[in-house]
Amino acid sequence: MEESELIKEAQSGNKKALEQLVKNYENTVYNFSFKICRDKERAENTMQETFLSLLKNINQFKGDSKLSTWLYTVVSNHCLLMFRNAPRHAHSSLEDDDLFNDESKLTDWTVSPVMLTENKELKEILDKSIANLAPDYRIIFLLRDVEGLSTEETAGITNLSIAAVKSRLHRARAFLRNELNKRMKYE
């Protein structure tokens, strides 16, 4: 069944269709939540809140954008709320992030132990640098450079102008470049 049909079925009360939508997006929502929140428990909480919002508000979804865009918006809003309402906390690493922990890489004989060690060190430096980004900038960076969304989609998700998205992305990249340069010199 096409996604648009699933959405229509879910809006008319079909629980199986709604269940299928959740299954289709659970990995995407969790992974994006984890990348922003940097904490497994917070990511799980955000995922639950996101799907609770989907359950409550599926009838408000008009189909003007992709459902994934709408879900990114909900995740971003939940994460920002969590950051604003919580005291500063230590950030966790990306150890649970599938982006860096692909088990199939371990059996690739072209990857040497030295390369694995260098990649792990680079991952740790990148993780620390991303964790130091302000949440508003981190969301923009993750949506554009990690999730690969367009500037227009990112603007819609974050409720910012295209110019503001471009500005924040530029600042986030400059900050990360500076952080990486500093850390690479000292590590």
C-alpha positions in Angstrom: 0.0 0.0 0.0 1.3 3.5 -0.9 2.1 5.8 1.9 -0.6 8.3 0.9 -3.1 5.4 1.1 -1.8 4.4 4.5 -2.2 8.0 5.7 -5.8 8.2 4.5 -6.6 4.8 6.1 -5.0 5.9 9.4 -6.9 9.2 9.3 -10.1 7.2 8.9 -9.3 5.2 12.0 -7.6 2.1 10.6 -5.2 1.1 13.4 -3.3 -1.4 11.2 -2.5 1.5 8.8 -1.3 3.7 11.7 0.7 0.8 13.0 2.4 0.4 9.6 3.2 4.1 9.4 4.9 3.8 12.9 6.9 0.7 11.7 7.9 2.5 8.5 9.3 5.5 10.4 10.5 4.1 13.8 14.1 3.8 12.7 14.2 7.1 11.0 12.6 8.9 14.0 14.8 7.2 16.6 18.1 7.8 14.7 17.3 11.4 14.1 16.2 11.8 17.8 19.5 10.2 18.9 21.6 12.4 16.7 20.0 15.5 18.2 19.6 14.4 21.8 22.9 12.5 22.1 21.3 10.3 24.7 19.6 6.9 24.2 17.0 7.5 26.9 16.1 11.0 25.6 16.0 9.7 22.0 13.6 6.9 23.1 11.4 9.4 24.9 11.4 11.8 21.9 10.5 8.9 19.7 7.5 8.0 21.9 6.4 11.6 22.1 6.7 11.9 18.3 4.5 8.9 17.6 2.1 10.0 20.3 1.8 13.3 18.4 1.3 11.2 15.2 -1.5 9.3 16.8 -3.2 12.4 18.2 -2.7 14.6 15.1 -2.8 12.3 12.1 -6.1 14.0 11.0 -4.3 17.4 10.9 -1.8 16.1 8.4 -2.8 17.7 5.1 -0.3 16.0 2.8 1.3 19.4 1.8 4.7 17.9 2.6 6.0 14.4 3.0 5.1 12.6 6.2 8.8 12.3 7.0 9.1 16.1 6.9 6.3 16.4 9.3 7.9 13.9 11.6 11.3 15.7 11.5 9.4 18.8 12.6 7.8 17.0 15.5 11.2 15.4 16.6 13.0 18.8 16.3 10.3 20.5 18.4 10.4 17.8 21.1 14.2 17.9 21.3 14.3 21.6 21.5 11.7 21.6 24.2 13.7 19.0 26.1 16.9 21.1 25.8 15.2 24.3 26.9 13.6 22.6 29.9 16.5 20.5 31.1 19.7 21.6 32.9 23.0 21.3 30.9 24.0 17.7 30.8 27.1 15.7 29.7 26.7 14.6 26.1 27.0 10.9 25.2 29.0 9.5 22.4 27.8 8.1 19.1 28.5 4.6 20.2 25.0 3.5 19.5 24.8 5.5 16.2 24.5 3.2 13.2 26.3 5.8 11.1 29.6 4.8 12.6 29.0 1.3 13.9 28.4 -0.8 10.8 29.4 -4.3 11.8 30.0 -5.2 8.1 33.0 -2.9 8.2 34.7 -5.2 10.7 34.9 -8.0 8.1 36.2 -5.8 5.3 39.8 -6.9 4.9 40.7 -3.7 3.1 40.2 -1.8 6.4 43.4 -2.0 8.5 43.5 -1.8 12.3 45.3 1.5 11.9 42.4 2.8 9.8 39.9 1.6 12.3 41.7 3.3 15.1 42.0 6.6 13.1 38.3 6.4 12.3 37.4 5.8 15.9 39.5 8.8 17.0 38.0 11.0 14.2 34.5 9.8 15.2 35.1 10.8 18.8 36.5 14.2 17.8 33.5 14.8 15.5 31.1 13.6 18.1 32.5 16.0 20.7 32.4 18.9 18.2 28.8 18.2 17.2 27.8 17.9 20.9 29.2 21.4 21.5 26.9 22.9 18.8 24.0 24.8 20.3 20.8 22.7 19.8 19.3 25.2 17.3 22.4 24.9 15.1 22.8 21.2 15.7 19.3 20.5 14.3 20.0 22.6 11.2 23.3 20.8 10.6 21.8 17.4 11.1 18.8 18.0 8.8 20.9 19.4 6.0 24.3 17.7 6.2 23.4 14.3 7.8 19.8 13.7 6.7 20.4 15.4 3.4 17.3 17.5 3.3 17.0 20.6 1.2 17.2 24.1 2.6 13.5 24.6 1.8 12.6 21.4 3.7 14.8 22.3 6.6 13.2 25.8 6.7 9.7 24.2 6.8 10.6 21.8 9.5 12.2 24.4 11.7 9.8 27.1 10.9 12.6 29.4 9.9 13.2 31.4 6.8 15.5 30.0 4.1 18.0 32.8 4.8 18.0 31.9 8.5 18.6 28.2 7.7 21.5 29.1 5.4 23.0 31.4 8.0 22.7 28.9 10.8 24.1 26.1 8.6 27.0 28.4 7.7 27.7 29.2 11.3 27.4 25.5 12.4 29.8 24.4 9.7 32.3 27.2 10.6 32.0 26.2 14.2 32.6 22.5 13.5 35.5 23.3 11.1 37.1 25.4 13.9 36.5 22.7 16.5 37.9 20.0 14.3 41.0 22.1 13.5 41.6 22.8 17.2 41.1 19.2 18.2 43.2 17.8 15.4 46.1 19.9 16.5 46.0 18.8 20.1 45.0 15.1 19.7 
